[in-house]
Amino acid sequence: MKSSENLVLLADAYKYAHHKLYAPGTTRIYSYLESRGGAFDHTVFFGLQYLLKHYLEGAVLTKEKIDEAAELVPQVFGRSDVFDRSRFDYIVQRYGGRLPVRIRAVPEGARIPVHQVLMTIENTDPQCFWLTNFLETLLMQVWYPCTVATLSGAVRDVLQHYYAETASAGSEQGIPYVLNDFGFRGVSSVESAGLGGAAHLLHFAGSDTLQGSLLLRRYYGAEGIPGKSVPATEHSVCTLLGEAGELDVFRQALDTYPDGILSVVSDSY
């Protein structure tokens, strides 16, 4: 599914000025992304394929989109000498709206030590040297799925370590369901839920964030539904009959789903 967003407007405003600020004679810009370090000594790289397919693949520039930007961007600066539509028009005329850039990256899902390159981008047309870092704003959105993938992977490592030390033989088969994703309500948008949910599913199978599975189906070729869940109550169910009726709610739940796993909220009172 392609984004309907106007790519010409998906950048920090100051970047529209950069075509004039690069040193005269510049023809090639080569940039890279790395993790500067943090709580973990590695980064699990994930999410770039979504950004490429959703925002950057195919003919993403059109005259209509450039027209919109040409009307709006000068109002941002209060002057007309910053936005240069001819540079975007050139891409439409020369490449049919396809972006003349080359992006390389490590395999998605790979664990890469911090301070190592995760992704590079360069322009392939000398006239479009400005385009490389114009796309930085959008490409930096990969930080979020990388962060979720790295954290979930670290939790999985801890679980596997202590399961091996303390659990009975065969119990490690349940690890994929130990950390369940209920993150949809706690993130900033539906898109964030999809990216974070998909990143979590690199390491676990338990998820109530259906958007994560849908993103993996639409952008990563996943079959079926990677994230699995079980019937479960919530406090609105368990408190409906008051404290005196809580046991009746439990009985009804067990009668309704007598087979398989049933998750029941038990801390209402």
Backbone torsions as a table, in degrees:
resi	resn	phi	psi	omega
1	MET	NA	124.6	-178.8
2	LYS	-86.0	148.4	176.8
3	SER	-74.5	146.1	174.7
4	SER	-93.4	1.7	-179.5
5	GLU	-67.2	152.2	176.9
6	ASN	-85.2	108.5	-176.7
7	LEU	-60.0	-31.0	-179.6
8	VAL	-61.6	-23.0	-178.7
9	LEU	-103.6	6.3	-178.7
10	LEU	-97.2	58.8	179.1
11	ALA	-152.5	158.5	171.7
12	ASP	-61.2	139.7	-174.4
13	ALA	-57.3	-38.4	-175.5
14	TYR	-62.7	-21.4	-177.2
15	LYS	-67.7	-21.0	178.3
16	TYR	-65.6	-17.9	-179.6
17	ALA	-89.1	-10.3	-167.9
18	HIS	-72.5	-25.0	-179.3
19	HIS	-60.7	-23.6	177.7
20	LYS	-93.3	-14.5	-173.4
21	LEU	-97.2	-21.0	174.0
22	TYR	-63.8	150.2	-178.6
23	ALA	-58.0	139.0	177.6
24	PRO	-54.3	137.7	-179.5
25	GLY	92.4	-3.3	177.9
26	THR	-64.0	131.3	179.1
27	THR	-127.7	-13.8	-176.3
28	ARG	-146.4	130.6	173.8
29	ILE	-122.1	127.2	-179.4
30	TYR	-122.3	116.4	-176.3
31	SER	-122.7	159.5	-179.0
32	TYR	-140.2	159.9	176.4
33	LEU	-116.1	134.9	173.4
34	GLU	-141.6	163.3	170.5
35	SER	-90.0	129.3	179.8
36	ARG	-80.2	-4.4	-179.6
37	GLY	108.8	162.5	-178.6
38	GLY	-179.9	-137.3	-176.7
39	ALA	-70.4	-23.4	-177.0
40	PHE	-121.0	158.5	-178.0
41	ASP	-89.8	8.5	-179.0
42	HIS	-148.4	167.4	174.0
43	THR	-127.0	134.0	170.6
44	VAL	-89.7	113.6	-174.6
45	PHE	-83.3	125.9	-179.5
46	PHE	-161.4	144.1	172.0
47	GLY	115.1	-14.0	-177.0
48	LEU	-63.8	-41.8	-177.5
49	GLN	-58.9	-38.4	175.9
50	TYR	-60.5	-48.7	-178.2
51	LEU	-61.5	-40.7	-179.5
52	LEU	-64.9	-49.1	-176.3
53	LYS	-71.2	-34.8	-174.9
54	HIS	-80.7	-37.2	-172.3
55	TYR	-114.9	-29.4	-165.8
56	LEU	-116.7	-12.1	-175.8
57	GLU	-79.9	138.3	174.1
58	GLY	82.0	-161.0	-177.5
59	ALA	-81.5	87.8	-173.3
60	VAL	-94.7	-10.5	176.6
61	LEU	-108.6	136.2	176.7
62	THR	-137.4	162.7	177.7
63	LYS	-59.1	-39.5	-178.1
64	GLU	-63.5	-39.6	178.9
65	LYS	-68.7	-38.1	177.9
66	ILE	-67.4	-38.7	176.8
67	ASP	-57.6	-44.5	-179.5
68	GLU	-61.6	-46.0	-180.0
69	ALA	-64.8	-38.1	-179.4
70	ALA	-64.7	-26.5	177.3
71	GLU	-80.6	-37.8	-170.7
72	LEU	-91.1	-43.1	-171.9
73	VAL	-61.7	-43.0	177.9
74	PRO	-57.9	-28.4	178.0
75	GLN	-70.1	-27.8	177.6
76	VAL	-63.6	-41.1	-174.5
77	PHE	-95.4	-15.9	-176.2
78	GLY	69.4	25.7	179.5
79	ARG	-156.3	160.2	-173.2
80	SER	-107.0	3.8	-174.6
81	ASP	-104.0	17.1	179.6
82	VAL	-101.5	-56.3	-178.1
83	PHE	-76.5	125.9	-179.9
84	ASP	-116.1	95.4	-176.1
85	ARG	-66.6	-22.5	-176.9
86	SER	-60.9	-28.6	-179.3
87	ARG	-71.7	-35.2	175.1
88	PHE	-77.3	-38.7	176.7
89	ASP	-58.7	-37.0	179.3
90	TYR	-58.4	-42.0	-179.4
91	ILE	-67.0	-38.2	177.5
92	VAL	-66.1	-44.8	-176.6
93	GLN	-72.0	-38.8	-175.3
94	ARG	-86.0	-37.8	-172.0
95	TYR	-121.6	9.8	179.4
96	GLY	65.4	23.3	179.2
97	GLY	91.9	-0.8	176.4
98	ARG	-84.1	145.0	-172.3
99	LEU	-84.7	126.1	178.4
100	PRO	-83.2	69.6	177.2
101	VAL	-134.6	156.5	175.5
102	ARG	-120.1	124.7	179.4
103	ILE	-118.0	126.8	175.9
104	ARG	-119.9	151.3	-178.8
105	ALA	-156.2	160.3	172.2
106	VAL	-68.9	161.7	179.0
107	PRO	-60.7	138.9	177.4
108	GLU	-67.6	136.6	-175.2
109	GLY	95.3	-10.7	-179.5
110	ALA	-73.6	146.4	173.8
111	ARG	-94.8	117.3	-175.1
112	ILE	-117.3	129.6	177.9
113	PRO	-56.6	146.8	178.2
114	VAL	-61.8	155.7	-178.4
115	HIS	70.7	15.1	174.4
116	GLN	-111.9	152.6	-176.5
117	VAL	-67.4	131.9	175.5
118	LEU	-102.1	-34.2	-174.7
119	MET	-155.7	146.0	172.9
120	THR	-127.8	155.3	176.0
121	ILE	-143.7	139.8	178.2
122	GLU	-147.3	151.6	174.9
123	ASN	-79.9	147.4	179.8
124	THR	-108.0	-0.8	176.4
125	ASP	-125.2	123.2	-177.8
126	PRO	-56.6	-26.1	179.4
127	GLN	-72.7	-14.2	-173.8
128	CYS	-113.0	32.0	178.4
129	PHE	-57.4	-30.8	-178.2
130	TRP	-70.2	-21.0	-172.8
131	LEU	-72.4	-30.8	-176.0
132	THR	-51.8	-59.3	-176.4
133	ASN	-86.1	-9.3	170.2
134	PHE	-62.6	-32.4	-178.6
135	LEU	-83.1	-4.1	-177.6
136	GLU	-57.6	-44.4	-176.1
137	THR	-53.9	-47.2	-178.9
138	LEU	-71.4	-45.5	-176.3
139	LEU	-65.5	-27.3	178.9
140	MET	-67.0	-11.8	176.5
141	GLN	-63.0	-11.9	178.3
142	VAL	-66.5	-14.6	-178.4
143	TRP	-57.5	-37.1	-173.2
144	TYR	-70.1	-54.3	177.6
145	PRO	-62.1	-32.4	176.2
146	CYS	-63.6	-41.0	-179.3
147	THR	-65.6	-45.3	178.9
148	VAL	-64.4	-44.1	-179.5
149	ALA	-62.6	-39.1	180.0
150	THR	-68.1	-45.0	-179.4
151	LEU	-66.5	-46.1	179.0
152	SER	-62.2	-38.3	177.6
153	GLY	-64.5	-38.3	178.4
154	ALA	-66.2	-39.6	176.5
155	VAL	-63.4	-41.0	178.4
156	ARG	-61.2	-40.4	177.8
157	ASP	-59.8	-45.0	179.8
158	VAL	-62.8	-44.6	179.6
159	LEU	-60.3	-46.7	-178.6
160	GLN	-63.8	-37.0	179.7
161	HIS	-63.2	-48.9	-175.3
162	TYR	-80.7	-26.0	171.1
163	TYR	-62.6	-42.9	-179.8
164	ALA	-64.1	-33.1	-177.8
165	GLU	-82.3	-33.2	-167.1
166	THR	-124.4	-19.4	-171.6
167	ALA	-93.4	159.7	179.1
168	SER	-73.5	158.4	-178.5
169	ALA	-58.7	134.3	178.2
170	GLY	92.3	-18.7	-177.1
171	SER	-69.5	-20.2	-179.6
172	GLU	-64.5	-13.9	177.3
173	GLN	-65.1	-18.3	179.1
174	GLY	-88.5	-5.0	-177.2
175	ILE	-55.6	-40.3	-179.0
176	PRO	-58.2	-13.1	-177.7
177	TYR	-115.2	7.8	-177.0
178	VAL	-75.6	-39.1	178.7
179	LEU	-106.8	104.2	-176.0
180	ASN	-97.8	142.7	-177.5
181	ASP	-93.0	111.4	171.1
182	PHE	-114.3	31.5	-167.6
183	GLY	-78.7	-11.4	-173.7
184	PHE	-52.0	-47.6	-175.8
185	ARG	-72.0	-15.8	-173.9
186	GLY	-102.0	4.1	-179.1
187	VAL	-110.5	175.8	-168.2
188	SER	-82.2	-17.8	-173.8
189	SER	-163.5	170.0	174.7
190	VAL	-63.2	-39.1	178.9
191	GLU	-63.3	-41.2	177.2
192	SER	-62.4	-39.5	178.3
193	ALA	-62.3	-41.0	178.9
194	GLY	-65.4	-46.8	-178.5
195	LEU	-67.2	-47.1	179.1
196	GLY	-66.4	-40.6	178.9
197	GLY	-64.1	-40.1	178.0
198	ALA	-66.8	-40.8	179.2
199	ALA	-62.3	-40.6	177.7
200	HIS	-60.8	-37.1	-176.6
201	LEU	-72.6	-4.8	171.0
202	LEU	-65.1	-27.3	-172.1
203	HIS	-120.1	-21.5	-176.5
204	PHE	-134.2	159.6	178.8
205	ALA	-108.3	-17.4	-179.1
206	GLY	-79.9	120.1	-179.0
207	SER	-160.2	135.0	170.6
208	ASP	-103.0	6.6	178.4
209	THR	-95.8	88.3	-176.1
210	LEU	-60.1	-28.8	-179.5
211	GLN	-60.3	-30.2	177.5
212	GLY	-64.2	-44.4	178.0
213	SER	-65.7	-39.9	-179.7
214	LEU	-64.2	-39.4	178.3
215	LEU	-63.8	-41.2	178.7
216	LEU	-65.5	-34.7	177.3
217	ARG	-68.4	-44.7	-172.6
218	ARG	-77.7	-32.0	-171.6
219	TYR	-119.0	-11.4	-177.5
220	TYR	-126.4	5.7	175.6
221	GLY	73.6	18.9	179.1
222	ALA	-66.1	144.5	177.4
223	GLU	-103.0	149.1	-179.2
224	GLY	65.2	-149.4	178.8
225	ILE	-122.2	106.1	-176.8
226	PRO	-61.3	-37.9	-178.0
227	GLY	-85.4	132.6	-177.2
228	LYS	-117.1	152.9	178.9
229	SER	-145.5	-177.5	-178.7
230	VAL	-137.2	160.6	172.8
231	PRO	-59.3	139.6	-177.2
232	ALA	-153.2	151.5	173.6
233	THR	-90.1	177.3	167.9
234	GLU	-143.6	177.2	-174.4
235	HIS	-63.7	-30.2	179.1
236	SER	-64.6	-28.3	176.7
237	VAL	-78.8	-48.2	-171.6
238	CYS	-75.1	-18.1	179.6
239	THR	-102.0	2.4	-173.4
240	LEU	-60.8	-36.3	-178.3
241	LEU	-100.1	11.3	-179.5
242	GLY	77.7	177.4	-177.6
243	GLU	-62.2	-38.3	-178.3
244	ALA	-67.4	-24.9	-177.4
245	GLY	-100.5	6.7	-176.3
246	GLU	-61.1	-41.8	-179.2
247	LEU	-63.3	-35.7	177.5
248	ASP	-64.9	-36.8	176.7
249	VAL	-63.3	-42.6	178.2
250	PHE	-61.2	-43.6	-179.6
251	ARG	-62.7	-42.6	179.2
252	GLN	-62.2	-41.7	179.5
253	ALA	-61.6	-44.0	179.6
254	LEU	-67.2	-36.4	177.2
255	ASP	-68.8	-34.0	-177.8
256	THR	-74.3	-39.6	179.9
257	TYR	-125.4	75.0	-175.4
258	PRO	-75.2	-16.8	-176.2
259	ASP	-114.8	153.7	177.4
260	GLY	75.0	-163.9	-176.7
261	ILE	-87.9	136.4	173.8
262	LEU	-130.9	126.3	178.7
263	SER	-102.0	127.3	-174.4
264	VAL	-126.3	123.4	174.9
265	VAL	-65.3	125.5	-172.7
266	SER	-124.6	16.2	-177.4
267	ASP	-118.6	26.9	-176.0
268	SER	-68.2	-33.9	-175.2
269	TYR	-131.3	NA	NA
